Amino acid sequence: MTGTSTDVRTTTTERAGADEPGRDAPVLEVRGLKVVYDTASGPVTAVDGVDLTVNPGEFVAVVGESGCGKSTMLFGVAQLLSPPARIAGGEVVFRGQSLVAMNDKQLAPIRWKNLSVVMQSAMNALNPVKRIGDQYADTMRAHGVKEKAEITKRSEEVLALVGIDRIHLRSYPHQLSGGMRQRAMIAMALLFAPELIIMDEPTSALDVVAQRSLMLQIKELQRLLGFAVLFVTHDMSLVSHFSDRLLVMYAGQEVEFGATRTVFDRPAHPYSKGLLEAFPSIRGPKVPLVGIPGAPPALNAMPPGCRYEPRCPFAYEDCKTVVPALYQVGGSRARCLLHSPDHQPPAGQPVVAVVTDEEVL
C-alpha cells in the first residue's frame, strides 16, 4: 500500500511539472458558462452565466435542489453534453487550455489522463457485461498503455488505494455492493493520477454510513495524491466538513460562492440560509425544520427579476423587477439585492440572518 501511494504521487508530480502552465494557477476556470437545451419551442437556458475556479488540490462543492442545473453545469465543464444540450456561451479553461474550443479528438488525450469524471450511478457508468479489470484495461489501452503486466500492476494499485482487494478485478459490477462500485469508479478515475476529478453525486445511492466512509476515503486520497475535486451534490450537510469552497446554485444561476465555513456560518443569500434550515441539527435545543416553500421556476418561465423572489422571505418590491448581480459580501459573493448599494430594502426590512456553528449539522 505504501509503495502504491508513492508510485501514484510520483506520477502526479512528474506530469504537473512537465506541462502545467503555472503551479499556483487554477486547475479549472469556468467563466460565464451558459448551457441551453434546444426544444421545439426554442432554446431553454439550463445554466446561465456560472463562474467558478478550482485550485490545485482544492475540494469545491456545488449544491442546490434537484433541477437547479448542477449536473448540466458539470457535464458542460467536462464537455460531455449531448444534443439537445449545448454550450451557448462562456469558457471552460483547464490547465490553460480552452476545452470548449476542442473537438472530441483533441479532448481524448485529456480525459482520464488529466481530468476524470465519476458519474452519479456507478452501476450505469460501469459496463455490466465486462469484468472490472477488463474495463480498466480498456481505459489504459485507449491512452497508449499496451503492456499486460503494466496494466495489471496499475489496476491492482488503484484498487488498493480505494480499499478493494485485487481479486475483484475479476468481478462483474453486479457482484459488488453499491459502495464498492462507487469506489471502483473512483479507482478507474485514478488510473492516470489526474489533476482534477469531477464527481456527480457519487454518494446519492448510498446509506449515510457508506456516504461518510466514501467521503473520508476521497479526502484521504486527495491528501495522498494532491488532485483537485469538483463535487456536485444536493446534500448541503454532506459537504460541510469536506469541501474547501462551496458554490450554491438556484434556477441555473450561481447565487453564492465562497469558503464553505463562511457560507455555513454567515450565509449571504436567502436561498443558502433556506438550504441550511432544511437540515436537522444534532446540537442545541429542538427547533422545527423550516424548509423552503414552493418550487423552483420552470426553465422556460423565469421571473423577470430575482429568480428566487417568489419563494424568498426577505424579498421586497425591487426584487420583482430588478435582476440582481453578484455582489462581494466579505469573502463570498452573492446574487441578492440585499447587498446592492443601489437597491436598498425599505426601512425595517429584515436581512439574512447569521447561522452559527451550533446550528450547522
N, C-alpha and C positions, 0 to 999 in steps of 0.2 A: 504493500500500500504506500509506503514511504517513497519507494523508487518510482512508482506510478505518478505520484504527485509531482516529483521533481522533473520527470520527463515532460509532463504537460506544461509545467511552468516554464521550462526552458524553451519549449516550442513557442509559447506566448511571447516571451521576451525577444527571441530572435526575430519573429515576424514583425513585432511592433517596431523594433529598432531598424528594420530593413526599409520599410516604406511608409512609415507613419509621418504625416505632414508636420506634426508638432506634438511632443509628448504630453503637453498640457492642453492642447486644443481639444474641443469637444469631439467625442467619437461620432455623435449624431447631432445634426442641427435640422430642425423642421421649421420652415418659415412660411407662414400664411397658407398652409396646406388646405386645399379645397377639393372635396370629392363629391361628385354628383352621380345620380342614377338616371339614365335616360329612359323615360317612360313614354307611353303613347300620348300623354297629355303635356309632355315637355320635361326638361331636366329637373330633378328634385335634389336639392343640396342636403347631403347627409353629414358632411364635415365642412365647417365653414371657418376658414382662416385660423387654424390652430398653429401656435408657435411653441416649441419646446426644445431644450437641449439635454443631452445626456453626456456626462463627462466620463473619462476613463475610470473604470472600477465603481461607478455610481449605480445605485438602485433607484430608478424613477418609477413610481406607480401612477397609473391612470385609473380613476374611479368615476362612478356615476351609475345612474339607473340603467336598466335594460333599455336598449333603443336610443341611447344618447349619442351613439357614434363612436364608441371606444374601439370596437373591433374593426369597424370600417377604417378608422384612422390608422390602426395598427397595420392592416392589410395595405393601405396606401403607403405607409412608411416602408414596408417590406417589399413593395412592388409585386403584390400577389393579387391585385384586383382583377376581376374578370367581368366582361360585359354582363349586365348593362352598367356596371360601375366603372368610373374612370376619374383620373385626376384632372381637374379643370383649372387648377392654379396652384401656385406655391412651389416651394423647393424642398427636397429631401437630400441633405448633404451628409454622406457617410465617409469619414476619414478624408475630407476634402474633395470627394467626387460626388457629382450630382447623379443620384440614382434615377431621377425622373427622366433624364435625357438618355438613359441607356436602354438598349433593346435586350431581349432575353439572352442572346449570345454573349453580350457584354456583362450581363448580370450573373451568368452561370458561375464564373470563377470566384465571385464574391460570396454567393450563397453557400452556407455551411462552412466555408473556409474562414471567412472573416465575419459573417453575420448569419446567425442561425435563428430559426423560429420553432417554438414549441406550441403546438396547436391546443385548442381547448379540449378536445376529446382525443385522447391517445388511441382509443380503440378505432376511431375513424382515421386517424393520421397514420397508424401502422397498418401495413398490408396484412390482412387476416390470414392469407394463404401462404405466407412466407415466414420462415424462422427469423428470429431477431438477428442472429448472426448474419444471415443472408442479406437482410436489409442494410446492416452496417456495411457489409462488403460492397453492395451496390453503390452506396454513397461514396465510399473511398475510391472505388474504381472510376467513378464519374469525375473524380478530381485527380486522377493520374496515379493512384497507389495501386500497383499491379501485383506485387509480391504477396503470395498467400500467407507466408509466415508473418510479414509485417501487418497484414490486415487482421490476422488472428490476435497478434500481440496487442495491437491498438484497441481492438474490440474488448479484449479482456481488461485492459487498463481502464477504459471509461466505465465499464460495468462495475469494476471495483470502486471507482470514485463515488458511485451512487449507491453503494452497498448491496449490489446484486451479485450472487455467485455466478462465475463464468459458465457453469453448466446450463444456465438459461439462454445462452447463445443458441442452443438447440431447441429452445421452446418457441411455440407459436404464441401470438398475443393473447389468445383466449385462455391460455394456460397460466397467465399471470393475473394477479389481483389488480384492481384499479390503480392502487398506489404504485405497484411495481411497473405497470405500463407507463405511468407518467414519468417515473424515474428512468425507465428505459428510453423514453423520448428525450429526456434531458441528457442522458448519456450519448445519444446519437448527435445531439446538438454540440457536444463537446469533442467530437471526433477530431476536429482540426484546431482546437483551442481558439475559438473566435474571440474577437474583441467585444462583440455585442450579441446578447441573446434576447430575443423578443418573445415574451410569453403571453399567450392569450387565454386568460382564466384557467391556468393549468390545475387549479385546486377545486374547480366547481363541482366535479362529480365525486369528491372525497368527503368522508366524515371529518368532524372538527379535529379529531386526534391525528388522522392522517394528514390533514391540511397543515397543522403546525409542524409535524415531522418533516414534511416536504419543504416547508419554508425554511426551517432550520438547516436542512441539507443544502438548499440553494445558497443560503448566506455563507455556509462553511466552504462551499465550492468557490464562491466569489472571493473569499478570503485567501484561499489557496492559489487560485488561478488568475485573479485580477480582472475578470471580464466585467463588463457593464450589463445591466439588466433594464429593459423596458417592460414593465409588468402591468398587464391590463386585468382589472377585476371589478366586480360590482360590490365587493365586500370591503367597506372602508375600514372596519376594525381589523381585518386581516393584515393590512399593510402598516398599521400604526407603529409596530415595533420593528419593522423590517426595512422600510423604504427610507431613503435619504430625502427625496423630494416628492411632492405629490401634485399631480395635475387633476383638477376636478372638471369634468365635462358635463354640460347640460344642453340638450337640443342641438347637438352638433358643434357647439362652441366651447372654447376654453373659458370657464368662469372664474377659476382661481388656480394659481400655480405658485408654490413656494416650498420652503423646508417643511417636511412632514410635521415636526413638532410645532412649528409656527401655525400651520393650518389647523392642527388639532387643538392647540391651546388658545389661539386667537383667530378663529375663522373670520375672514374679511367679507365673505359673500353669504347671504342668507341661505342659499342652497347648500353650501358646505355645512352650515350650522344645522340645517334640517337633516342632512345625512347623519351627522353625529348624534342627533337626538333620537334617531330611529333605532339605535343600538342600546341594549341594556348595559348598565354599569354593574360591576361586581363589588364596588366600594361605595360607601356613603349610604344615606337614607334611601328608602324606596321612593322612586318617582315614576309617574306614568310615562309610558313611551308616547312621544308626541307624533312622530312620523310627519309626512308631507302630504297634505290633502290634494286631491285632484290627480291629474296625469300630465305627462309632458305633451307639448303641442304636436300635432301632425306635421311631418316634414314639409308637406305642401301647403300648410296653412299656419305659418308662423305669425305671432303677434307683431304689430307694427313697431312697437318699442322694445322694451326688455322682454326677452322670451320667457323669463321666469315670473314676470309681473302677475299673471292670473293666479299664481299659487303662493305669492310672496306675502308674508305678514307685515313686512316693512315697506311695501310699495306705497308710493304717493302719485299725484296726478301726472308728473312729468314721465314717470316710468311707462305710462301707456303709449307715449308717442316718441320719446327720445331713445335712440339706440345707444346703449352705454358702451364706452370704450374700455380698454383695460387700464386701470389706474394703479400706480405704485402705492402699496399700503405697507409701510415698514419693509420687511424683507420679502413680501409677497406681492403679487399683482392680482387684482380682482376686477371683474366686469360688473360694476354696480354703481348707480348714480349716487348712492350714499357717500361715495368717496370723491365725487366730482366737485371741483371748485366752482363750476359754472351752473350746476343744478343742485342747489341745496334744498333739503326737505323743509316743510313748514316747521315753525317753532313747536316743540313738544313731540315731534316725530321720533319714535324710538329708533335706536341704532342697533346694529348687530351686536348681540351680547357676547361677552368673552366666555369661552369654555375653559375650565381649569383642568389640571391634570387629574384631579379626583373624579371628574365627570367623564373622563375618557376611559373606554374599556381597555 
